[in-house]
Amino acid sequence: MPNKIVFICGSPGAGKSTILGMLSKQKKKYRVLNVGTLMTDLATKKGIVKDRDDLRFLPGPTLSGIQAKVFDKISAMNGTIILDTHATVEQNGRYLPGISIENVKHLHRLVGFAYIDSLTSDIEKRRKSDRTRRRENERPELIDVQRLINVSILSTCATYLNLPLFVVFNEQGKLNQSVKMLRTHLEKLYGA
């Protein structure tokens, strides 16, 4: 069966990975792939980085080349694929595109985008409690800037490729509703 791919993005702390984790437990038909993990695996095998957070500090062309190779690999896979990724990668106040139109062209059968969002205060709390990642000390207004940039990048990609963009708002304490809303959007995108 040929693949169909959906990009799902969100600012770090919006709850994207949590929602996708619940969704994958409920619906085994979706294959959830974390782009950052795939890029880290490739870059560590080549000796370019030691861990995932090192990716943010690679030169743009190197990062883009790694992403293009990962996207080529994903395009060769079968099934209904969800790409868990970021629209931007923040590096001390500099925002690098996590998705570029040039690299998105490497994904055959891309059918749409979804953006997971949340209140700034919820994102801030989640980021502070996440001890698994190295994060800069971020103020709420910087979180808002990144959210605006993220939606702008996704909107640009969706418009350029003439694909739909859905937004799921992940309100604190309403995780099941967020998962249900995303599942509804995915069914539309995959034609299921």
KAQUI-V367869 format. One record per backbone hydrogen bond with DSSP energy under -1.0 kcal/mol. NH is the residue of the N-H (numbers start at 1). CO is the residue of the C=O. If there is no record, write none. Layout:
{{NH | CO} {NH | CO}}
//
This chain:
{{4 | 79} {5 | 109} {6 | 81} {7 | 112} {8 | 83} {9 | 114} {14 | 11} {19 | 15} {20 | 16} {21 | 17} {22 | 18} {23 | 19} {24 | 20} {25 | 21} {26 | 22} {27 | 23} {30 | 27} {31 | 80} {33 | 82} {35 | 84} {38 | 34} {39 | 35} {40 | 36} {41 | 37} {42 | 38} {43 | 39} {44 | 40} {45 | 41} {46 | 42} {48 | 43} {54 | 51} {55 | 52} {57 | 54} {58 | 55} {63 | 59} {64 | 60} {65 | 61} {66 | 62} {67 | 63} {68 | 64} {69 | 65} {70 | 66} {71 | 67} {72 | 68} {73 | 69} {74 | 70} {75 | 71} {77 | 74} {81 | 4} {82 | 31} {83 | 6} {84 | 33} {85 | 8} {89 | 96} {91 | 94} {94 | 91} {96 | 89} {98 | 87} {99 | 87} {104 | 100} {105 | 101} {106 | 103} {107 | 104} {111 | 5} {113 | 164} {114 | 7} {115 | 166} {116 | 9} {117 | 168} {123 | 119} {124 | 120} {125 | 121} {126 | 122} {127 | 123} {128 | 124} {129 | 125} {143 | 139} {144 | 140} {145 | 141} {146 | 142} {147 | 143} {148 | 144} {149 | 145} {150 | 146} {151 | 147} {152 | 148} {153 | 149} {154 | 150} {155 | 151} {156 | 152} {157 | 153} {158 | 154} {159 | 155} {160 | 156} {161 | 157} {163 | 158} {166 | 113} {168 | 115} {170 | 117} {171 | 169} {174 | 171} {178 | 174} {179 | 175} {180 | 176} {181 | 177} {182 | 178} {183 | 179} {184 | 180} {185 | 181} {186 | 182} {187 | 183} {188 | 184} {189 | 185} {190 | 186} {192 | 187}}
//
